[in-house]
Amino acid sequence: MVANPGELERIRSVGQAIDASFCDLTVDEFWSHPIAGKWSPAELLFHLADFDPIICERIKRMLAMDEPAILGADEDSFSARLSLSSRSMQVELDVIRSARMQIYHILSGMADSDLQRTGMHNERGRIDVIGHLQHLNNHALHHLRHMNEKRNKLGKPAVELPE
């Protein structure tokens, strides 16, 4: 078991909060812009579905390789160039669930020392597994707080977010 079981468990609890944030939206609500000038719920979900797997892949790379190169990813390029209108809420939620559950099971079998493994990020310099695991969870929570604002504007209750 890994040295930080709380952070590992957050992979699951944050994933559940992602599901809960979108599962009760109508199609119109999903594609709407309840806060002018901000991402729609669809755009927010697609961003998470693009970047959760990237973050998980970076963690796997650091676990599997010695000091791997880790490339940054430009969210603006992703949202501008990856078709939004042909994407599905259910498929995107499945992508997030799969990436999170896979990294959860991988990390569950790792030794404490594996969390200290590092990679060299082309924009941020040296990063480690535990820091990127925290980034996986904190990145999603950051966006889910914004999603709760959107839910409020849509007349939906806020989703309880893990610590």
Wavefront OBJ file of the C-alpha trace (Angstrom):
o trace
v 0.000 0.000 0.000
v 1.231 3.479 -0.783
v 2.454 5.923 1.849
v -0.458 8.307 1.361
v -3.698 6.279 1.433
v -5.763 9.465 1.875
v -4.556 10.888 -1.423
v -5.093 7.524 -3.074
v -8.672 7.366 -1.779
v -9.259 10.892 -3.124
v -8.871 9.444 -6.633
v -12.130 7.604 -6.019
v -13.988 10.287 -4.071
v -13.114 13.024 -6.573
v -14.185 10.699 -9.395
v -17.534 10.184 -7.665
v -17.927 13.962 -7.322
v -17.237 14.360 -11.047
v -20.003 11.851 -11.835
v -22.430 13.530 -9.426
v -21.723 16.968 -10.906
v -23.000 15.975 -14.344
v -25.341 12.980 -14.019
v -28.515 14.981 -13.356
v -28.065 17.600 -16.099
v -30.418 17.716 -19.039
v -28.915 17.905 -22.520
v -29.774 21.618 -22.688
v -28.201 22.294 -19.289
v -25.075 20.338 -20.245
v -24.486 22.489 -23.347
v -25.638 25.797 -21.786
v -23.476 28.682 -20.594
v -25.107 29.486 -17.231
v -22.319 31.975 -16.459
v -21.656 34.308 -19.368
v -18.099 34.180 -20.661
v -17.275 30.957 -18.789
v -17.096 27.363 -19.957
v -20.303 25.393 -20.338
v -20.655 22.239 -18.226
v -19.831 20.333 -21.436
v -16.590 22.255 -22.000
v -15.594 21.750 -18.363
v -16.233 17.999 -18.543
v -14.368 17.662 -21.833
v -11.400 19.468 -20.288
v -11.350 17.011 -17.380
v -11.734 14.068 -19.774
v -8.765 15.350 -21.796
v -6.483 16.073 -18.853
v -7.229 13.381 -16.241
v -5.832 10.696 -18.585
v -2.813 12.888 -19.402
v -2.016 13.340 -15.719
v -2.498 9.603 -15.109
v -0.231 8.758 -18.055
v 2.476 11.004 -16.597
v 2.217 9.158 -13.269
v 2.495 5.790 -15.061
v 5.476 7.061 -17.033
v 7.282 8.095 -13.829
v 6.502 4.733 -12.220
v 7.655 2.705 -15.222
v 10.675 4.675 -16.441
v 13.743 6.294 -14.916
v 13.430 10.097 -15.001
v 11.179 10.210 -18.097
v 10.534 13.315 -20.157
v 7.093 14.726 -19.331
v 5.525 17.041 -21.892
v 3.201 19.896 -21.037
v -0.198 20.149 -22.703
v -1.958 23.329 -23.781
v -5.613 23.333 -22.685
v -6.485 26.060 -25.181
v -5.235 23.931 -28.080
v -7.208 20.952 -26.823
v -10.465 22.892 -26.539
v -9.941 24.695 -29.845
v -8.959 21.692 -31.936
v -10.792 18.713 -30.481
v -14.367 18.548 -31.691
v -16.734 19.562 -28.931
v -20.041 19.036 -30.686
v -19.447 15.352 -31.429
v -18.481 14.425 -27.871
v -20.769 12.630 -25.428
v -21.206 13.257 -21.705
v -21.395 9.514 -20.975
v -18.294 8.653 -22.999
v -16.309 11.454 -21.352
v -17.412 10.355 -17.869
v -16.371 6.795 -18.759
v -12.923 8.047 -19.857
v -12.440 9.825 -16.528
v -13.690 6.821 -14.530
v -11.396 4.441 -16.411
v -8.286 6.609 -16.070
v -8.879 7.175 -12.357
v -9.660 3.545 -11.554
v -6.647 2.303 -13.489
v -4.220 4.633 -11.690
v -5.911 3.824 -8.363
v -5.273 0.089 -8.849
v -1.728 0.647 -10.132
v -0.819 2.827 -7.156
v -2.489 0.447 -4.690
v 0.168 -2.120 -5.525
v 3.178 0.180 -5.386
v 5.771 0.495 -2.637
v 6.047 3.711 -0.633
v 9.330 4.517 -2.362
v 7.610 4.554 -5.768
v 5.819 7.794 -4.824
v 9.188 9.527 -4.821
v 9.963 8.611 -8.433
v 10.398 11.630 -10.662
v 10.214 12.866 -14.210
v 11.410 16.003 -15.952
v 8.531 18.233 -17.093
v 9.460 20.456 -20.021
v 7.735 23.489 -18.434
v 7.846 22.877 -14.659
v 11.096 20.994 -14.194
v 11.339 17.951 -11.928
v 8.004 16.518 -10.759
v 7.258 13.439 -8.651
v 4.517 10.837 -8.468
v 2.935 12.023 -5.214
v 2.906 15.649 -6.396
v 1.243 14.651 -9.638
v -1.277 12.479 -7.813
v -2.169 15.536 -5.739
v -2.349 17.559 -8.963
v -4.782 15.002 -10.457
v -7.163 15.488 -7.551
v -6.686 19.225 -6.963
v -7.070 20.059 -10.664
v -10.434 18.297 -10.812
v -11.598 19.856 -7.526
v -10.686 23.318 -8.816
v -12.965 22.785 -11.806
v -15.711 21.137 -9.734
v -15.935 24.253 -7.553
v -16.641 26.182 -10.777
v -19.125 23.485 -11.768
v -20.987 24.044 -8.492
v -21.341 27.727 -9.445
v -22.822 26.641 -12.778
v -25.148 24.201 -11.002
v -26.320 27.038 -8.751
v -27.164 29.195 -11.790
v -29.046 26.228 -13.262
v -31.058 25.797 -10.053
v -29.321 22.539 -9.157
v -27.963 21.756 -5.692
v -24.219 21.931 -5.181
v -22.360 18.636 -5.174
v -20.473 17.947 -1.947
v -16.785 17.925 -2.781
v -14.171 15.899 -0.924
v -11.518 17.730 1.090
l 1 2 3 4 5 6 7 8 9 10 11 12 13 14 15 16 17 18 19 20 21 22 23 24 25 26 27 28 29 30 31 32 33 34 35 36 37 38 39 40 41 42 43 44 45 46 47 48 49 50 51 52 53 54 55 56 57 58 59 60 61 62 63 64 65 66 67 68 69 70 71 72 73 74 75 76 77 78 79 80 81 82 83 84 85 86 87 88 89 90 91 92 93 94 95 96 97 98 99 100 101 102 103 104 105 106 107 108 109 110 111 112 113 114 115 116 117 118 119 120 121 122 123 124 125 126 127 128 129 130 131 132 133 134 135 136 137 138 139 140 141 142 143 144 145 146 147 148 149 150 151 152 153 154 155 156 157 158 159 160 161 162 163
